[in-house]
Amino acid sequence: MTRTQVQTNDFLEKESIGKLMRKFTVPCIISLLVAALYNIVDQIFIANANYLGSYGNAANTVVYPLTVVALAIAVTFGDGTAAFFSLCLGAKENDSARRSVGSSVISVITIGVILAAVYLIFQQPILSMFGAGVNEETFRLSKEYFFWISLGIPVYMLGQTLTPIISSDGSPKYSMCAMLVGTAINIILDPIFIYVFEWGMMGAAVATIIGQAACCLIAVGYLFRMKAVKLGPDDMRVRWEMLKRVLPLGMTSFFAQVSIVLSMAAVLNMVKKYGQMDVIFAQEQYAHIPTAVIGIVMKFFQIIISIAIGLSAGSIPITGYNMGARRNDRVKELMKRLIIAEVIVGAVALFVFELFPNQLIGIFGAANESVYYTDFAVACIRIFLSMIILACVNKGTSIFLQGLGKATQATSVSVLREILFGVGLPILLPVFFGLDGILYFMPVADILTFIVTAIFIAKTNAELSSPAPEITLTQNQTRLERASSHQSSVD
C-alpha cells in the first residue's frame, strides 16, 4: 500500500463532526429514500390505474416483503463490509479492507442467483405464505408481479450491496447518484408501461428491474476506481476469513430487514384471518382492502425509517474510523448529534401523519375506492405511526451500535423490536382487539423497545466518556482480529 492510500481517509478524524455528518448522512439518506421509492413508485402508479387499483396495491403489498428478503442479504454484506472497511482504514489495515470488498461482491452475486431460482420454482406456496390468497384477483396479480421481480433479484442485490461500500470509500455522492439514476428511470418507465402499454403488474415490475440494473452498472463501475484501496483480480474471490469478520457487523442490518419480512408475514396472515371476521371486510369485494392499506402505511413508515437509518448508516465511516483511531470524544459527540436528529425527524413525521392522513392516502388512489378504504386507511395511519419518534431513535441507535462494532447489542435491539414484538404482538393483540389489534402492535412495540434502547444509550455514553488508552498499530491490529473472530463474546 502507498502512503497516499493510507492517509486518504484521515479527514474523518480531523474535520468537524457536523461537517462530516452533512457530507455522509445526506447522500446516504437520499440513497435509502430512493431505494424505498422503487416499490412505492410502483404502488402509486398501480393504485391510480383503473384496471389495477386496490387489487394491484394488495398484490404489491404481498410481494414487497419478498423483495426485502433479497435486500436483507444484500445489506448484511454491504453494511457489514462498510463497517469493517472503515475500521480497517482507521487501523491502517488496507489489505483486509480490500479483500473484504471482493469477498462480499462475489458472495452476493452467487446468493442472488440462488434466491431468484428459489422464488421462481416455489412461487405459489411462497405467495400463499404472505396472504396472497385473500381473494382470487389479488392472487393472480401477485403471481404476475412476483415472477418478473424475481428475475431482477441478482442485479438488485448487487447494487444494494455496493452502495454502502462506495460511501465508506469516501464517495457518498456517487452512491447517491447511482440510486437516483435508477429511480429516475423507474419513474419514467412506470407510467409508460402501466398506462400507455397497459402491461399491468408486469409493466411495473419491468420498469423497476431496468432501474435497478442501471443503478447496479453505475455502482460496479466504481469498483475499478476506488479511492482508499485498489482492487485487483486476486481480491475478487470468496475468502471465508474475511466473511467471518464482515458478517457479524452486518447482522444488525440483516435482522432489521428480515424482521420486516417476518412481521409482514404475521401481519398479512392476521389481516386475512381477522378480516374474515369483520362485518365489512368479510365481503369478497372488500376483502383485499386491509392488505392494501397496511402495505401503503408500511411504505410511509419505511420512508421515515429510511431517514432514521440514513442518519446512522451514513455515519458508519465516521464512527468506524474514529473508533479505530481511538477518538472516543468524537464518537460521543456524534452519538449525541444523531439522537437529536432522530428525534427531530420523528417529530416532523408525527405532525404530518396525524394532521394529514386523508391527503396521504389520496396519493394512492383513494378517490377511486370505497369509503371503507379511506376510513380504514386514516385510522391505520394515525394509530400505526403514533410512536414514530421512538421508532426513529430505536432504529438509529441500533445502526449506530453496529458502526461501533457492538454487534451483540445492536442485534439484540433489532431482534427485540422486529422479531419478538414485530411478530408476537400482531398475533397476540388481535385476540383481544380484533382487526384493530394489528394497528396497535406498532406503537406498543416501539414503546417497549425504547426502554431497552435507552439503557444501551446510557451504557454506551458512559463507555465513551472513559479516557481511551494509548494504543499502537500492532495492538490495534490485534484488537480488530480478536473482535472479528470472537464478536459475540466480546460484545
C-alpha positions, 0 to 999 in steps of 0.5 A, a space after each residue: 500500500 502507498 502512503 497516499 492510500 493510507 492517509 486518504 481517509 484521515 479527514 474523518 478524524 480531523 474535520 468537524 463532526 457536523 461537517 462530516 455528518 452533512 457530507 455522509 448522512 445526506 447522500 446516504 439518506 437520499 440513497 435509502 429514500 430512493 431505494 424505498 421509492 422503487 416499490 412505492 413508485 410502483 404502488 402509486 402508479 398501480 393504485 391510480 390505474 383503473 384496471 389495477 387499483 386496490 387489487 394491484 396495491 394488495 398484490 404489491 403489498 404481498 410481494 414487497 416483503 419478498 423483495 426485502 428478503 433479497 435486500 436483507 442479504 444484500 445489506 448484511 454484506 454491504 453494511 457489514 463490509 462498510 463497517 469493517 472497511 472503515 475500521 480497517 482504514 482507521 487501523 491502517 489495515 488496507 489489505 483486509 479492507 480490500 479483500 473484504 470488498 471482493 469477498 462480499 461482491 462475489 458472495 452476493 452475486 452467487 446468493 442472488 442467483 440462488 434466491 431468484 431460482 428459489 422464488 421462481 420454482 416455489 412461487 405459489 406456496 411462497 405467495 400463499 405464505 404472505 396472504 396472497 390468497 385473500 381473494 382470487 384477483 389479488 392472487 393472480 396479480 401477485 403471481 404476475 408481479 412476483 415472477 418478473 421481480 424475481 428475475 431482477 433479484 441478482 442485479 438488485 442485490 448487487 447494487 444494494 450491496 455496493 452502495 454502502 461500500 462506495 460511501 465508506 470509500 469516501 464517495 457518498 455522492 456517487 452512491 447517491 447518484 447511482 440510486 437516483 439514476 435508477 429511480 429516475 428511470 423507474 419513474 419514467 418507465 412506470 407510467 409508460 408501461 402501466 398506462 400507455 402499454 397497459 402491461 399491468 403488474 408486469 409493466 411495473 415490475 419491468 420498469 423497476 428491474 431496468 432501474 435497478 440494473 442501471 443503478 447496479 452498472 453505475 455502482 460496479 463501475 466504481 469498483 475499478 476506481 476506488 479511492 482508499 484501496 485498489 482492487 485487483 483480480 486476486 481480491 475478487 474471490 470468496 475468502 471465508 476469513 474475511 466473511 467471518 469478520 464482515 458478517 457479524 457487523 452486518 447482522 444488525 442490518 440483516 435482522 432489521 430487514 428480515 424482521 420486516 419480512 417476518 412481521 409482514 408475514 404475521 401481519 398479512 396472515 392476521 389481516 386475512 384471518 381477522 378480516 374474515 371476521 369483520 362485518 365489512 371486510 368479510 365481503 369478497 369485494 372488500 376483502 383485499 382492502 386491509 392488505 392494501 392499506 397496511 402495505 401503503 402505511 408500511 411504505 410511509 413508515 419505511 420512508 421515515 425509517 429510511 431517514 432514521 437509518 440514513 442518519 446512522 448508516 451514513 455515519 458508519 465511516 465516521 464512527 468506524 474510523 474514529 473508533 479505530 483511531 481511538 477518538 472516543 470524544 468524537 464518537 460521543 459527540 456524534 452519538 449525541 448529534 444523531 439522537 437529536 436528529 432522530 428525534 427531530 425527524 420523528 417529530 416532523 413525521 408525527 405532525 404530518 401523519 396525524 394532521 394529514 392522513 386523508 391527503 396521504 392516502 389520496 396519493 394512492 388512489 383513494 378517490 377511486 375506492 370505497 369509503 371503507 378504504 379511506 376510513 380504514 386507511 386514516 385510522 391505520 395511519 394515525 394509530 400505526 405511526 403514533 410512536 414514530 419518534 421512538 421508532 426513529 431513535 430505536 432504529 438509529 441507535 441500533 445502526 449506530 451500535 453496529 458502526 461501533 462494532 457492538 454487534 451483540 447489542 445492536 442485534 439484540 435491539 433489532 431482534 427485540 423490536 422486529 422479531 419478538 414484538 414485530 411478530 408476537 404482538 400482531 398475533 397476540 393483540 388481535 385476540 383481544 382487539 380484533 382487526 384493530 389489534 394489528 394497528 396497535 402492535 406498532 406503537 406498543 412495540 416501539 414503546 417497549 423497545 425504547 426502554 431497552 434502547 435507552 439503557 444501551 444509550 446510557 451504557 454506551 455514553 458512559 463507555 465513551 466518556 472513559 479516557 481511551 488508552 494509548 494504543 499502537 498499530 500492532 495492538 490495534 491490529 490485534 484488537 480488530 482480529 480478536 473482535 472479528 473472530 470472537 464478536 459475540 463474546 466480546 460484545 
